[in-house]
Amino acid sequence: MSQSMGSIFYMAPEVLKASYTEKCDVWSLGVILFAMFTKRFPFDDEDPDNIPGKIIGKKFRFKRTDKVLIPKKIRKFLKMLLDKNYQKRPDAKMTKFELMILL
């Protein structure tokens, strides 16, 4: 796939590079879950034009306050979903299995 559509906040790094697989949806799920717990996006900026650079170039890290808001097991799960290397990211089947275990 090579066409990018959707909100920039949910886009996986490989979507921004215009070469991606269905694992980009796993990334987006990670963004959604992160936002549900923290009420913010993992890569955020006042200027939306800066978001792509942050998604591609900045390493995802939890803030100190995130560690209070998000249980350790969920943080581990989110790290898997928000892995910049899509080859290391779980596929949708594995993600569903992991999510069922967590719940």
Secondary structure, DSSP 8 states (H G I E B T S, - for coil): -----S-GGG--HHHHTT---THHHHHHHHHHHHHHHHSS-SS--SSGGGHHHHHHHS-----HHHHHHS-HHHHHHHHHHT-SSTTTS--HHHHHHHHHHH-
